[in-house]
Amino acid sequence: KLFGVVFSVAGSFVVGKEGPMVHAGAIIANGVSRGRSRTLGYDCKIGYTFRNDRDARAFISCGTAAGVAAAFGAPIGGMLFALEEVSSFWQTSLTWRSFFTAAVAA
């Protein structure tokens, strides 16, 4: 799914890219936050600070905000979507992190 989205967006194909880009952003954020892969059996010994559930959810919210911002070119929309639909809680620091991530991705 990830490679299909990347190549279809890079090739400027007319496809529904928004949903898979949000999903890809969340997948990448989850992988980076954990620093390991159970499928590949690899642990890169980073990401220990995100291995608790609260920080991992915040990181995944930022990844989702980046996916929405990249798909629609709207960083504020990405931030609001991530805070409304993905986040379990609201924090001021999470708002700023998700906005910065979405602004960089847009």
MODELLER restraints for C-alpha pairs under 7 A, 6 or more apart:
rsr = mdl.restraints
at = mdl.atoms
rsr.add(forms.Gaussian(group=physical.xy_distance, feature=features.Distance(at['CA:2:A'], at['CA:24:A']), mean=5.85, stdev=0.5))
rsr.add(forms.Gaussian(group=physical.xy_distance, feature=features.Distance(at['CA:5:A'], at['CA:17:A']), mean=6.50, stdev=0.5))
rsr.add(forms.Gaussian(group=physical.xy_distance, feature=features.Distance(at['CA:5:A'], at['CA:20:A']), mean=6.50, stdev=0.5))
rsr.add(forms.Gaussian(group=physical.xy_distance, feature=features.Distance(at['CA:5:A'], at['CA:21:A']), mean=6.70, stdev=0.5))
rsr.add(forms.Gaussian(group=physical.xy_distance, feature=features.Distance(at['CA:17:A'], at['CA:71:A']), mean=6.84, stdev=0.5))
rsr.add(forms.Gaussian(group=physical.xy_distance, feature=features.Distance(at['CA:18:A'], at['CA:68:A']), mean=6.96, stdev=0.5))
rsr.add(forms.Gaussian(group=physical.xy_distance, feature=features.Distance(at['CA:18:A'], at['CA:71:A']), mean=5.11, stdev=0.5))
rsr.add(forms.Gaussian(group=physical.xy_distance, feature=features.Distance(at['CA:21:A'], at['CA:67:A']), mean=5.20, stdev=0.5))
rsr.add(forms.Gaussian(group=physical.xy_distance, feature=features.Distance(at['CA:21:A'], at['CA:71:A']), mean=6.32, stdev=0.5))
rsr.add(forms.Gaussian(group=physical.xy_distance, feature=features.Distance(at['CA:22:A'], at['CA:64:A']), mean=5.40, stdev=0.5))
rsr.add(forms.Gaussian(group=physical.xy_distance, feature=features.Distance(at['CA:22:A'], at['CA:67:A']), mean=4.13, stdev=0.5))
rsr.add(forms.Gaussian(group=physical.xy_distance, feature=features.Distance(at['CA:22:A'], at['CA:68:A']), mean=5.42, stdev=0.5))
rsr.add(forms.Gaussian(group=physical.xy_distance, feature=features.Distance(at['CA:25:A'], at['CA:63:A']), mean=4.72, stdev=0.5))
rsr.add(forms.Gaussian(group=physical.xy_distance, feature=features.Distance(at['CA:25:A'], at['CA:64:A']), mean=5.20, stdev=0.5))
rsr.add(forms.Gaussian(group=physical.xy_distance, feature=features.Distance(at['CA:25:A'], at['CA:66:A']), mean=6.37, stdev=0.5))
rsr.add(forms.Gaussian(group=physical.xy_distance, feature=features.Distance(at['CA:25:A'], at['CA:67:A']), mean=4.74, stdev=0.5))
rsr.add(forms.Gaussian(group=physical.xy_distance, feature=features.Distance(at['CA:26:A'], at['CA:60:A']), mean=5.34, stdev=0.5))
rsr.add(forms.Gaussian(group=physical.xy_distance, feature=features.Distance(at['CA:26:A'], at['CA:63:A']), mean=4.93, stdev=0.5))
rsr.add(forms.Gaussian(group=physical.xy_distance, feature=features.Distance(at['CA:26:A'], at['CA:64:A']), mean=4.94, stdev=0.5))
rsr.add(forms.Gaussian(group=physical.xy_distance, feature=features.Distance(at['CA:29:A'], at['CA:59:A']), mean=6.14, stdev=0.5))
rsr.add(forms.Gaussian(group=physical.xy_distance, feature=features.Distance(at['CA:29:A'], at['CA:60:A']), mean=5.09, stdev=0.5))
rsr.add(forms.Gaussian(group=physical.xy_distance, feature=features.Distance(at['CA:29:A'], at['CA:63:A']), mean=5.00, stdev=0.5))
rsr.add(forms.Gaussian(group=physical.xy_distance, feature=features.Distance(at['CA:30:A'], at['CA:60:A']), mean=5.70, stdev=0.5))
rsr.add(forms.Gaussian(group=physical.xy_distance, feature=features.Distance(at['CA:33:A'], at['CA:47:A']), mean=5.39, stdev=0.5))
rsr.add(forms.Gaussian(group=physical.xy_distance, feature=features.Distance(at['CA:33:A'], at['CA:50:A']), mean=5.40, stdev=0.5))
rsr.add(forms.Gaussian(group=physical.xy_distance, feature=features.Distance(at['CA:33:A'], at['CA:51:A']), mean=6.98, stdev=0.5))
rsr.add(forms.Gaussian(group=physical.xy_distance, feature=features.Distance(at['CA:33:A'], at['CA:56:A']), mean=6.00, stdev=0.5))
rsr.add(forms.Gaussian(group=physical.xy_distance, feature=features.Distance(at['CA:33:A'], at['CA:59:A']), mean=6.57, stdev=0.5))
rsr.add(forms.Gaussian(group=physical.xy_distance, feature=features.Distance(at['CA:34:A'], at['CA:47:A']), mean=5.44, stdev=0.5))
rsr.add(forms.Gaussian(group=physical.xy_distance, feature=features.Distance(at['CA:34:A'], at['CA:50:A']), mean=6.41, stdev=0.5))
rsr.add(forms.Gaussian(group=physical.xy_distance, feature=features.Distance(at['CA:34:A'], at['CA:51:A']), mean=5.77, stdev=0.5))
rsr.add(forms.Gaussian(group=physical.xy_distance, feature=features.Distance(at['CA:35:A'], at['CA:43:A']), mean=6.22, stdev=0.5))
rsr.add(forms.Gaussian(group=physical.xy_distance, feature=features.Distance(at['CA:35:A'], at['CA:44:A']), mean=5.77, stdev=0.5))
rsr.add(forms.Gaussian(group=physical.xy_distance, feature=features.Distance(at['CA:35:A'], at['CA:45:A']), mean=6.47, stdev=0.5))
rsr.add(forms.Gaussian(group=physical.xy_distance, feature=features.Distance(at['CA:35:A'], at['CA:46:A']), mean=5.20, stdev=0.5))
rsr.add(forms.Gaussian(group=physical.xy_distance, feature=features.Distance(at['CA:35:A'], at['CA:47:A']), mean=4.88, stdev=0.5))
rsr.add(forms.Gaussian(group=physical.xy_distance, feature=features.Distance(at['CA:36:A'], at['CA:42:A']), mean=5.56, stdev=0.5))
rsr.add(forms.Gaussian(group=physical.xy_distance, feature=features.Distance(at['CA:36:A'], at['CA:43:A']), mean=4.17, stdev=0.5))
rsr.add(forms.Gaussian(group=physical.xy_distance, feature=features.Distance(at['CA:36:A'], at['CA:44:A']), mean=5.97, stdev=0.5))
rsr.add(forms.Gaussian(group=physical.xy_distance, feature=features.Distance(at['CA:37:A'], at['CA:43:A']), mean=6.39, stdev=0.5))
rsr.add(forms.Gaussian(group=physical.xy_distance, feature=features.Distance(at['CA:50:A'], at['CA:56:A']), mean=5.04, stdev=0.5))
rsr.add(forms.Gaussian(group=physical.xy_distance, feature=features.Distance(at['CA:57:A'], at['CA:87:A']), mean=6.88, stdev=0.5))
rsr.add(forms.Gaussian(group=physical.xy_distance, feature=features.Distance(at['CA:58:A'], at['CA:87:A']), mean=6.89, stdev=0.5))
rsr.add(forms.Gaussian(group=physical.xy_distance, feature=features.Distance(at['CA:58:A'], at['CA:94:A']), mean=6.57, stdev=0.5))
rsr.add(forms.Gaussian(group=physical.xy_distance, feature=features.Distance(at['CA:61:A'], at['CA:82:A']), mean=5.36, stdev=0.5))
rsr.add(forms.Gaussian(group=physical.xy_distance, feature=features.Distance(at['CA:61:A'], at['CA:86:A']), mean=5.82, stdev=0.5))
rsr.add(forms.Gaussian(group=physical.xy_distance, feature=features.Distance(at['CA:61:A'], at['CA:87:A']), mean=5.99, stdev=0.5))
rsr.add(forms.Gaussian(group=physical.xy_distance, feature=features.Distance(at['CA:61:A'], at['CA:98:A']), mean=6.94, stdev=0.5))
rsr.add(forms.Gaussian(group=physical.xy_distance, feature=features.Distance(at['CA:62:A'], at['CA:97:A']), mean=6.76, stdev=0.5))
rsr.add(forms.Gaussian(group=physical.xy_distance, feature=features.Distance(at['CA:62:A'], at['CA:98:A']), mean=4.49, stdev=0.5))
rsr.add(forms.Gaussian(group=physical.xy_distance, feature=features.Distance(at['CA:62:A'], at['CA:101:A']), mean=6.13, stdev=0.5))
rsr.add(forms.Gaussian(group=physical.xy_distance, feature=features.Distance(at['CA:64:A'], at['CA:82:A']), mean=5.98, stdev=0.5))
rsr.add(forms.Gaussian(group=physical.xy_distance, feature=features.Distance(at['CA:65:A'], at['CA:78:A']), mean=4.25, stdev=0.5))
rsr.add(forms.Gaussian(group=physical.xy_distance, feature=features.Distance(at['CA:65:A'], at['CA:79:A']), mean=5.10, stdev=0.5))
rsr.add(forms.Gaussian(group=physical.xy_distance, feature=features.Distance(at['CA:65:A'], at['CA:81:A']), mean=6.80, stdev=0.5))
rsr.add(forms.Gaussian(group=physical.xy_distance, feature=features.Distance(at['CA:65:A'], at['CA:82:A']), mean=5.18, stdev=0.5))
rsr.add(forms.Gaussian(group=physical.xy_distance, feature=features.Distance(at['CA:65:A'], at['CA:98:A']), mean=6.04, stdev=0.5))
rsr.add(forms.Gaussian(group=physical.xy_distance, feature=features.Distance(at['CA:65:A'], at['CA:102:A']), mean=5.34, stdev=0.5))
rsr.add(forms.Gaussian(group=physical.xy_distance, feature=features.Distance(at['CA:66:A'], at['CA:78:A']), mean=6.49, stdev=0.5))
rsr.add(forms.Gaussian(group=physical.xy_distance, feature=features.Distance(at['CA:66:A'], at['CA:101:A']), mean=5.72, stdev=0.5))
rsr.add(forms.Gaussian(group=physical.xy_distance, feature=features.Distance(at['CA:66:A'], at['CA:102:A']), mean=4.26, stdev=0.5))
rsr.add(forms.Gaussian(group=physical.xy_distance, feature=features.Distance(at['CA:66:A'], at['CA:105:A']), mean=5.26, stdev=0.5))
rsr.add(forms.Gaussian(group=physical.xy_distance, feature=features.Distance(at['CA:68:A'], at['CA:78:A']), mean=4.76, stdev=0.5))
rsr.add(forms.Gaussian(group=physical.xy_distance, feature=features.Distance(at['CA:69:A'], at['CA:75:A']), mean=4.68, stdev=0.5))
rsr.add(forms.Gaussian(group=physical.xy_distance, feature=features.Distance(at['CA:69:A'], at['CA:77:A']), mean=6.87, stdev=0.5))
rsr.add(forms.Gaussian(group=physical.xy_distance, feature=features.Distance(at['CA:69:A'], at['CA:78:A']), mean=4.81, stdev=0.5))
rsr.add(forms.Gaussian(group=physical.xy_distance, feature=features.Distance(at['CA:69:A'], at['CA:102:A']), mean=5.33, stdev=0.5))
rsr.add(forms.Gaussian(group=physical.xy_distance, feature=features.Distance(at['CA:69:A'], at['CA:105:A']), mean=6.17, stdev=0.5))
rsr.add(forms.Gaussian(group=physical.xy_distance, feature=features.Distance(at['CA:69:A'], at['CA:106:A']), mean=5.03, stdev=0.5))
rsr.add(forms.Gaussian(group=physical.xy_distance, feature=features.Distance(at['CA:70:A'], at['CA:105:A']), mean=5.40, stdev=0.5))
rsr.add(forms.Gaussian(group=physical.xy_distance, feature=features.Distance(at['CA:70:A'], at['CA:106:A']), mean=4.73, stdev=0.5))
rsr.add(forms.Gaussian(group=physical.xy_distance, feature=features.Distance(at['CA:73:A'], at['CA:106:A']), mean=5.01, stdev=0.5))
rsr.add(forms.Gaussian(group=physical.xy_distance, feature=features.Distance(at['CA:74:A'], at['CA:106:A']), mean=6.49, stdev=0.5))
rsr.add(forms.Gaussian(group=physical.xy_distance, feature=features.Distance(at['CA:75:A'], at['CA:99:A']), mean=6.54, stdev=0.5))
rsr.add(forms.Gaussian(group=physical.xy_distance, feature=features.Distance(at['CA:75:A'], at['CA:102:A']), mean=4.71, stdev=0.5))
rsr.add(forms.Gaussian(group=physical.xy_distance, feature=features.Distance(at['CA:75:A'], at['CA:103:A']), mean=4.98, stdev=0.5))
rsr.add(forms.Gaussian(group=physical.xy_distance, feature=features.Distance(at['CA:75:A'], at['CA:106:A']), mean=6.00, stdev=0.5))
rsr.add(forms.Gaussian(group=physical.xy_distance, feature=features.Distance(at['CA:76:A'], at['CA:99:A']), mean=6.62, stdev=0.5))
rsr.add(forms.Gaussian(group=physical.xy_distance, feature=features.Distance(at['CA:78:A'], at['CA:102:A']), mean=6.10, stdev=0.5))
rsr.add(forms.Gaussian(group=physical.xy_distance, feature=features.Distance(at['CA:79:A'], at['CA:98:A']), mean=5.51, stdev=0.5))
rsr.add(forms.Gaussian(group=physical.xy_distance, feature=features.Distance(at['CA:79:A'], at['CA:99:A']), mean=5.26, stdev=0.5))
rsr.add(forms.Gaussian(group=physical.xy_distance, feature=features.Distance(at['CA:79:A'], at['CA:102:A']), mean=6.47, stdev=0.5))
